[in-house]
Amino acid sequence: MQIFLWAALPYIVIVGLVAGLLWRHRYDRFGWTTRSSQAYESRLLNTASPVFHYGILFVFVGHLMGLFIPEAWTDAIGMTEHTYHLFSLIGGTFAGAAAVVGIAILVYRRRTRDPVFRATTRNDKLMYAVLISAIVLGMWAEITNSTFESGYDYRLTIAPWARGILTLRPDPDLMQGVPFTFRLHVVVGMLLIAFVPFSRLVHMFSAPVQYLFRPYIVYRSRDPEQVGPRAPRRGWEPVDS
């Protein structure tokens, strides 16, 4: 089981993520969307969506820093372990809490607004369940294994294990002494990654980069005298502003 969880499952997830993205782009390109429900209700959405997205963005950046920036690098710039621990504990907790609050409002909105609820699929419900579980488990693992003075240093175990996966040198033994809550968070996180291509979360891989380089769209009004001699059709008469 240890070999499967910490040496085989990560590569299954990576292959599933890449294959799922390729399949989705090839066979469900029109479904590559968030399926926005803003037309049904916008007041709660305009509050919850920014809170969730900013929260999850900081959670994502925090995970990248914690897993892929070695401890030697932070030591080299003079950041002590205690400073890093406080930054991770306080910053990660606030970011996770913001993401959870945003999701909670989104779920409340979907459950209490009939048009939005009718547009909610089983896939959406499963996505919310897995996403909330991953975030809450991460906060739980950090809080229950930390105090303001000290905490579990995952940069000595989980971080080297994660970097070993990407460098094709997996070391399952690094996960042996990791607290159960952290290991549970890692497993649920891998399941979330594998689920991304088959849910609305796939939109995180879309970015309208071309909009940064396209020319401006210029709108001009035409002079009524230049429209032509033909009278406008009924229903298309100009309206004075």
N, C-alpha and C positions, 0 to 999 in steps of 0.2 A: 504493500500500500504506500509506503514512503517513497519508493522508487516511482510509482505511478503518479503520485501527487506532485512531487517536486522535481521530477526529471522527464516524465512522459507527458503529463497533462499540459504543461506550459507550451510544448511544441504542438500538441493537438489544438490548443486554443489559437496559436499563431497561424497555423495552416488553415484552420476553420475561418479565422478572421479574413485572411487574404482571399481564400477561395470564395467565401460568402460575399465579399465586396465585389469581386469579379463577376460572380453569378448575378448579383443584384443589378449591377450596372449593365450586364448583357441582356437580362431577361425581364427586369422590372425597373427600367430607367424612369418611367413616368411615376413610379411609386417611390422614387428616391426623394422623399419630401417629409416634412414634419406633419403634414396633413393639418394645417393650421385651422383652428376653430374660432379665430378672432371674429369672424362674421356673425357667430352665434352670441358671443359675449366678449366684451373688451375691457370692462372696468377692472375686474379681478385679474385678468390676464396681464394688463399693463403694469400691475403691481407685482404679481408673482413671478413673471418671466424674467425681468431684470435681476430680482433678488436671487432666483435660482441660478441663472447663468453666471452671474458674477461669483456666487459662492462656489459653484462647481468648477469654474475656471481657476480660482485660487487653490481649490483642492487638488486639481490636476497638476498645477505648477508645483505645489508642495510635494506631491508624490514624485515628480521628476527630479526635484532637488534632493529629496531624501534618498532616493534609490540609485541615482546615477551620478551624483557628485560625491566622490570619495571623501572620507573624513580627513584625509591628509590635505585635501585642497582647502577646506575651511580652516584647518590648523595653520596653513601657510599664510592665510590673510589675517590671522590673529583672532579668529572667532573661537572662543572656548567652547567646550562641550556643554557647559551649563547655559551659556548664551544660546547656543543652537537648540538646546532642549526647551528653553522657555519660548523661543521663536516658534518651534514646532508645536508645542503644547497649546499655547495661547492662539497663535495664528491659525493652526489647523482646526482648533475647536470652533473658533468664530466662523471660519470659512465653511466648515461642515454644518454648523448650526444655520447659517444663512441658506445653504442649499436645502436643508431639511425643511426650513420654514417656507421656502419657495415651493417645494414639492407639495407640502401640506396644503397650501392655498390652492395649488393647481388641482390636487385631488378633490378638495372641497368644492371647487368650481365645477369639476366634471360630475360630481355626485349630486349637486344641488341645482344645476342648470340643465333642464330637460333636453334642449337641443344638443348641448355638449355631451351629455350622458349617452344619448342615442348614437352619437358619432364615435363613441369610445368602443374599441374592439377588445377582444380577449387578449390579443397581443399587447395592447396598450396597458391593460391591467397587470399582465405578467411583467412588462417592462418596468412599471412603477414599483412593483414588489421587489424585484431584483435590485433596482437602483437604490431604493430606500434602504434595503438590507445592507448593501455594500457600504453606504455612507455611515449608517448608524453603527455597524459593526466596527468600522474604522475608528469612530469617535469613542466607542466603548473600549476598544483595545487600548487606545492612547490614554484615556482617562483612568482606567482601572489599573494600569501598570505604571502610573506616573504620579509624582507629586511636584510641587514647585521646586523642591531641592534637587530631585533626581528622577530618573525614569529608565525604562528599558531602552537600551541603545540598539535599535534595529539596524543601525548602520554597520554593525559588526557581524550581522547574521543575514537578515533579509536582503539588505542592499547588495552584498557580495553575491548572494544566491541569484538575485535578479540580473545582475551584470553578467554572471556566468551563463545564464540562459541565452542572453543575446550574443555572447562570444562563443557559443557552442561548447562550453565547458561547464555543464551543470554539476553542482555539488549538493546532492540531497542532504548530506550530513550537516550542512549549515543550518537546516531547519529543524534539527532534532530537539534542541533546547529552547526553541522559540515558544513563548506562551501560547496557550490554546486559542485565546481570543485573536491574536495576530494571525495565527495560521488559518483560522476560520475566515477572517477578513480577506486574506490572500486568495483562498479558494473561491469565495463568493465573487471577489473582484475578477478572477479569471473567467468565471461563468458569465459575468456581465460583459466582458470583452468579447467572448464567443457569441453572445446574443446580439451584439450591436448590429451586424449586417442584416439581421432579420427583423429589425424593429425600426421605429421612427428615429432612434438614436443615430442611424446611418447618416443623418444630415450633418453630423459633426465633421465628416470628411468632404463636405462641399464648401467651397469658398468662391464667391464671385470675383475672382482675381481679374477677369477681363474688364470689369467695370472700372478698374483703376486706370486703364489705358485707352478705353474707347473715347472717341470724340464726344463733345457735348451735343446733346439733342437740342436743336434750335426750333422753337415754335414761333411762327409768324402768322399774323392775321392778314387775310386778303382784303384788298380794297373792293367794296361792292361794285364799283364801276368797272373793275377788271375781271369780274366773274364771267361776263359774256352777255350777249343779247337775250339769251333764252331765259324766260321767267323761271324762278325756282318752283319746284314741285310742291304740291299741297303738303303741308306738314314740315316743310324744310325752309320756311320763310325765315329771314334773319330776325333776330330778337335784339332790340336795342338794350344796351346795358346802362 
